Amino acid sequence: MQSQDTDKLGPMRHSAAHVMAEAVRQLFPDAQFGIGPTIQDGFYYDFDLPRPLTPEDLADIESSMRDIIAADYPFLREEVDKEAARELFAHQIYKLELIQELPEPRLTVYRQGSFTDLCRGPHVASTGQIGPFKLLSVAGAYWRGDENRPMLQRIYGTVFATSQELAAYLTRREEAERRDHRRLGRELDLFSLQEAAGPGLVFWHPKGARLRRLIEDFWVAEHYQRGYQLVYTPHVAKTDLWHTSGHWELYRENMFSPMDVEGQEYIIKPMNCPGHILMYQTHLHSYRELPLRWAELGTVYRYERSGVLHGLTRVRGFTQDDAHIFCRPDQLESEVVGVVELARYMMETFGFKEYEIRLSTRPEKYAGTLEVWEEATATLERALAQLALPYEIDPGEGVFYGPKIDVRIKDALGRAWQGPTIQVDFNLPLRFHVTYVGEDGKEHLVVMVHRTVLGSIERFLGCLIEHYAGAFPVWLAPVQAVVIPISDRHEDYARRLAEELRREGLRVETDLRSERMNLKVREAQLNKVPYMLIVGDKEAAAGNLSLRLRSGQDLGPQTVAQFLTRIREDIAQKAS
């Protein structure tokens, strides 16, 4: 819980970044300085230094920061023209680049103690007003996020108004690190990212692939039940298609470069929607056929700079749980309502009970007319009102072809992740002339709804891993139970028991290694397996098992029938 003084945290954190920069200069007099903004829960500053930083360096920087804060230097604002700014930062190459690019004829600098920085502010009045702080980590960061520019060292830190708030934040941070999907993905052998293949490309290992398949199978069954039809589209298409769609004009920076195939330019797809449109156009459609709901677990590829790639949550190749609804204007609102209801059901089934909704409006670069945008935005507003769902307006964050509803799901630590998105599109139907024959016998443009109810499968799985800290509910666990024989003479019974349970549809493994039973139990717990089935002389003779949970609880002897009843009840409850 933050203090009532939250409005001061931004300036306080910005001021702490300047103090950290001054402390770094004391340690490295020839340091080159990048930028030092505030971020959620803290701040960072980028430095070009003569050597890599060490943990000991961070301790020294923190010590110097405490001295600067104790000195209570005032933050002094000053306006200078560009020439004076160039003289002030004559030896700072990154600051000179920023000065050159800034359009204002006069710039502001802030001074504290012996340190001066190019900055718009705001700051607290003096260094003594900076609250309890902590330097957190060091990471590499390309200058301006461009992998073709120098790699700088980024120091992250945080500041809070009180020591209690700082301690609570550090505890949450430790828990977040424990849940980090990149670490758990490696420890649980779920997935890997292979530099040999290229950054941002995910390799799903057997357990991760099983987890993904469970989610996808549930997704498919639910879509069939709600009147969707599944389709598949190619991974590449001619460049002309992306000119028609507008992606080449308005989305090109996020697309991979064209490839030449027999004198024709092709592009690996960043979206599934043009492919669905081409399929729709293979037939003439009557108003009676609509709506058509076409869904695809379609893998797409988008160019993301390597500096922003992050585990499963920011990748270059990912699978969207995509769907496009072709409908009449009079059907649009009810279709949007149906998508929101499906999205809520999916989120809650997977254990996400809290979420926030944003309505993203027209961006600066957009296709279509203002009239069409206003109509599409009003439709989304009416759908949310019909469901009595609270939401916030996110100005200018719509996609180029239409406004959208974005749902951010909250995990067990209260962190928000991008999840379902619903977009109304009057523009692609116009560009591609996507029509239906109305009751009047004339052609009319369809309205398209673009939607995902999980987001990308990769990002959703990253969120899911962290939400459950890898300890998935039984229905999702890649391995639901492991049979552990106490000694070699119990192996035959362990195999028979595992095979019996597999015939009942359970995901069961046997641990037949020549290791101590307690070690096997401990490793199964570390692997987050929900159930450990211990078998020895008594169990083999009685044809039963001894049951332990991954929590460490020992439930003692169970018949196979009792265990099956228990696990089936757990599976039926899903995330609840």
Secondary structure, DSSP 8 states (H G I E B T S, - for coil): ---TTGGGHHHHHHHHHHHHHHHHHHH-TT-EE----EETTEEEEEEE-SS---HHHHHHHHHHHHHHHHHT-B-EEEEEEHHHHHHHTTT-HHHHHHHHH---SEEEEEEETTEEEE------SBGGG--SEEEEEEEEEEGGG-TTS-EEEEEEEEE-SSHHHHHHHHHHHHHHHHT-HHHHHHHTT-EEE-TTT-TT-EEE-HHHHHHHHHHHHHHHHHHHHTT-EE----SEEEHHHHHHHTHHHHSGGGS---EEETTEEEEE-S-SHHHHHHHHTTS--BGGG--EEEEEEEEEE----GGG-BTTTB-SEEEEEEEEEEE-GGGHHHHHHHHHHHHHHHHHHTT---EEEEEE---SS--S-HHHHHHHHHHHHHHHHHTT---EEETT-SBTTB-EEEEEEE-TTS-EEEEEEEEEESHHHHHHT-EEE-TTSSEEE-EEEEEEEEEEHHHHHHHHHHHHTT---TTT-SS-EEEEESSGGGHHHHHHHHHHHHHTT--EEE---SS-HHHHHHHHHHTT-SEEEEE-HHHHHHTEEEEEETTS-EEEEEEHHHHHHHHHHHHHHTT-
